[in-house]
Amino acid sequence: MTPPPFPALPPLRIGPLTVDTPVVLAPMAGVTNRAFRRLCREHGAGLYVAEMVTSRALVERTPESMRIIAHDPDETPRSVQVYGVDPATVGAAVRLIAAEDRADHVDLNFGCPVPKVARRGGGAALPWKRDLFAAIVQAAVAAADPHGVPVTVKMRTGIDDDHLTYLDAGRTAERAGVAAVALHARTAAQHYSGTADWTAIARLKEHLTVPVLGNGDIWSAEDALAMVEQTGCDGVVVGRGCQGRPWLFADLAAAFAGRSERVRPGLRDVAAAIRRHAELMVEDLGEDRGVRELRKHMAWYLKGYVVGGDLRHRLALVSTLVDLDARLAELDLDQPYPGEAAEGPRGRAGGAKRPILPERWLESCELDEVFAAELREAELSVSGG
């Protein structure tokens, strides 16, 4: 059944930037590298954000951090996401990006729920400490503003249902001068489980004047339209919904332009997308690393299609382009789009997880010296969940 047309939405304005299709690719560690961003751009318009990188790694100019923020020559606007827990370090990292013209937009990560970050008070746990949150956002905006680079914030609704932070954090971020706020409508405790609370996006939109972007449970263009209709948000952020489905951005571009056509690929088209993805990964990372990192995408691409367990297993173990070509040739390439079986949630949602926080973290919204020292240990890797 062809979905009814939806009135075209206006472009998304993020500071001086105009994004004609109000769609943002969420930064995902190990997924939204340069190759995947190009693949998505080949299907539709939007703002495509690079993998999260820590401010400490950027200031130290580690090779991996510089690779993460590298963009194709024709990639525009260029967008990166920075994670940090120290205002001075975050400011220095954003200054490096803006002053050296390495991106047109910087997003700040306050939504990471993974234990290695939350147990030190970083990511989704950090907005609980209001003064620290404000200082980090202010430092980033101050570093980027002289160079005309807009800063945005991506966050969750809070630590758990008893410790919600998004309204206070959203207002604080707006006062600090951010150009937009994105809300993943889950708590850190939910991780990626359960259902996103879109009513929180609507409430945040009521409280802010800067654009509000909604994130959570967008698996199709129709989901995106429903989120905008129900919440009034100015655009959507798509994460797991595009895993193994870069053509989702074509659907989103059509939907937000008020058109009803949707991409429904047969297995031949899916195999071609896998091969194109592999080429781009090899170009960016080399054949050994590129093909190996493609493995995680196989189950996402093949969701819903009839592919034997043995062949699925061997596709998930490919190590060269020759090996990949041989395995793809074994697929029933005449297989049509399987319909509902290929739709819906993707990736590993897991279950709700009690956030592991620093001891006594929730006793106060103010930061003391003990916690300040512990927070500096949160930036342990270049990129993470």
N, C-alpha and C positions, 0 to 999 in steps of 0.2 A: 504493500500500500504506500503510495507516494505521500510524504508528509506535507501538510499545508504550508504555504509560504509564510514567512515571518517578516515583518517590516525590517528593512535594512537598518543596521545600527550605525551610529556615527563612529568615526575613527577614534582610537584611544589616544589621548594626549598625555604624554609623560614629560613634563617640562617642555623643552624645545622640540622634543621628538613627536612625530605623528605616526602612529601605527594604524594603517588603513583597516586591517582586520583586527578587531580587539581581542586577540588571542596571544597568550604567552606560553611558551614551552617551559615547564618547570625544570630547574636544574636538578639533574639526577646523577649521582656519583657513578662513574663507570658506564654511563649511558649517553648523556648529552655532550659527547665530545664533538670535535669539529666535523667528523665524518657524519655522525647522525644528524647534526644540525643542518648540514648541506642537504642530506637526503630529505629532511622535512621541508626545507625551503623549496626543493624541486617540486613539491606537491602543493604547497599553499603558502600564503603570506602570514606574517605574525612577528612576534618578538621572540627570538630564540636565545635562551640564556645558557651560558657555558656551565660546566660542572662547578660545584662549590670549591673554593680554594681558601686556605687559611691566610689571614693577614700576616702572620709570622713568616710563613713560607714565601710570600710575595716580597716582604721587606728583605728577606735573605736572598731573594732571587734564585731560589732553587730551580734546577732545570725542569722538574716536573711542574712546578707552579707556573713557570713561564710558558710551558707547553699548553697548559690548561687554558690560559687566557689568550692564546694565539687564535687568530681568526683568518678565514679565507679572505683574499684581497677584495672580493666582491660582496662580502658579508656586511649587510647594513640593515638596521643599526646593530652595532657590536655590543653585546651585553655580557657582563660577568657577575658572578655572585661571590661575595666575600663573607667569610665567617671570622669572627674574632671576639675576644672577651676583654681586651685592654684598649681603652679609648685612644691612647697614643699610637699603639701599633696599628689599629684599624685606620686611624687618620693617615699614618704614613703610607699604608698600603694603597688607600684610595688616592692619595696624592700622587703616588707612583703611576697608577693607572691613568689618572686624568691628565697630569702634566706631561706624560710621555705619549699621550694620545693612543692608548692601548684599548680603549673602549669608549662607547658613546653613552653608556648607561651602567650604573653600578647598583646592584641589589644587595641588601644586607640580610643574612640568614639568621633568623631567630625562631626557626621552626624545626630544627633537627631534633628528633626524639631519641636517637640511639644512645644506649647506656654509656658508652665511652665518653660522650659529650655531656649528657645530662648529669652524670654522677659527679662532675666537676662544676656544675652550675652553668654550663654553656647551652647554646641552642635554645630549645623551647623552654628551658628552665630559667633563662636569663632575664626575661622581662619581669619576673617576680621582683627582682631587685631594681626598683624604679629609677634610682639615681644612676646606677651603672648603665642601664638601658638608655637613658636620656643622654648620658655623656658620650656613649659610643655613637649614637645617631648624630649628635651635634658635631662630633669630631669628623665624621665621614662627610657630612654636608659642607662643613667649613673647608675641607680639603678639596672637594669636587667643585664647589660653586664658582671659584675664580676662573675655572676652565670650561664652564658651561655644561658640565656633565651632571645630569639629574641622578639623584639617589632615591631608591625606593626601599621598602621594608617588606619582607615576607615573614609571617609569623603564624602560630597556631592560636587556638582560643585560650589556651592556658595549660597548666600542668595537669590538672584533673578537674572534674566538675566542681570541686570545692575551692579551687584556686584558679579562677579565670582571670586572665590578664589583658585580653585583647582590646577592650574599650579604653582602658587607661593607656595602654601602650600605643594604640592608634592615635589618640589625642596628643600624646607626648611626641610621637613621630611627626605629626602634622605641625605642631608648634616648632619643632626643630628644623622644619623646612623641606621635608621629603616631598617628592613629586607624586607619589602614589603609595598605597598600602595594599598588599595582597594577604588574604586570610585563608589558610587551610583550616576548614571548619571542623577540625578534630582537636582534641587535647593530646598532650604528649602521652598520657596514659592509654589512649586509644591506639596509639601508634598508627597503623593503617587499617585497623579493623573497624567493624561496625559501620554505621552510616554517618556521613558528614552532616553536621547541623547547619543547614543553609540559613536558618533563621538568624544565626549569629552574623552571617554576612549582611543580611538586611539591617540588623541593628547597627552594625559598624557603619554602614552606608548612611544611616540616619544621623550619625554623630560627626561625620567628617565632611569636609568640603573638597578635599583632594580626591582623585579617582580611587575607587575601591575595586579590587579584583578578587573574584571568588575562585576558590580551589577546593576540590574534593568531590569524588564520584562523578566526574565527567567522562563517560565511556563512549559517548556518541555526540553528534551535532545536536540531536534533540535534547540531550541532557544539558548542553551548554545553553540552548535557547530557554529551557525551563529554568535554569539557574538565574539567567538575566531577568526573566519575567517575574520570578518569585521574589528576588532580592533587590532588583534595581541596580545591581552592580554594573560597573562601567566596562567590564571585560572579564575574561576567564583565564585561569591558569590550568594547563593540562599537563598531568604527570603520567601516571601509569597507563592511562587510557590510550596513549600513542605508542606504547611499547609493542613492537611488531606490527604497527599500523601507521607508518608515516603518512599514508594517504588520508588519515583522519583530518589533517590540516586542509586538504582540499574540501572535505565535507564541511568543515567549520567555516572556511572562506565563503562557500556557497550559501550556507545557512545564514551567516551574518550579513550577506548581501541580499537576502530575501529570496534566494533561489532554492528549489527543492531537489536538485540532482544530488546523488550520493555515489561514492565509489564503492563498488561491490566486486572485488577482484576474484577471478578464478585462481586456481593454484598456479597456473602458468605465470600470471602476473605477480603472484606472491614470490615465486622462485626468482623472477627477474629482479624484484626489489631486494631479495636476499643477496643476489649476485652483485647488484649495484652497491649495496651496503658494504659488502666485502671489499670491493674495489676501493671504495673511499677509505675504509679502515686501513687497508694495506698502504695506500698512498700516505696516510697520516702517521701510522705507527710502525710500518714495516710488516712484512708478511707473517712472521712468526707471532708477534704480539697482536697484530690486527685480526688475524683469523681466529686466534684463540679467544680474543675478547668478543668476537662475534658469536661464540657458542651460546652465551647466555640469552641471546635474542631468538634462538631457534624455536623454542617452545612457544614464545609469544607470536612469532610469525605463523606458525602452523596450527594455532588454536582453532579447533572446529573442523579442520580438514581431516579426511581419512588418510592417515599415514601409519603404517605398521610400527609397532613398538621397537623392533630391531632397527629399522631405518631411522626413526627418531633418535634412538640412542647413538647411532653412528654419525648422524648430522651434528649431534651435540659434542662430538669428539673430533671434528675436522681440524686439521692443522695446516693445510696448504690450500691454495686456490684450485689446484688440480684435484685434490681430494674432494673439495666442495663441489666442483663441477660434476664429478662422478656420482656423488650422492644425490645431487639435485636431478640428475638425469634418470634416477630410479623412481622419481615421483610420478604419479598419475597426473600429468600436467593438463589433461583435458577436464580435470575435475572442476565443476562450477563452484561459485560462492556458496558456502553451506548455510547461509542465513543466520538464524539466532545463535547457532553453536559457536559462531565466530565473534559474537558480540559480548557485551557485558564486561564484568571485572577482569582485570589482567594482573599478572604479577602476584607476588606472595603477600597477602594481606596479614596473615598471622592472627594472633589474638591480642586482646588487651594486655598491657604489661604495666605493672606498677613501676612508676618512674623511680630510678635509683638516684637519689639526690645527695648532695653533701649533708652531713649531719647537722641538724638544726636549721637547715636552709629555709624552711617555711615559717620559722618563728618570727621573722621580721622581714619587711620589704626593703630594709636598708642594708647596705653592704658594710661589713667590718673588715679589719685588716687580715684576720685569719682567712676569711673567704676570698679576699682579694689575692692572697698568695696562692690559694688552691686553684683559683680561676686561671692563673697563668699557665697551669699545667694542662688546660683543656685543649690547647692548640698543639696536638701531638702529631697530626698527620696533615698532608697537603690537601687531601680531599676526603670527604666522608658523607654518610647518609644525609 
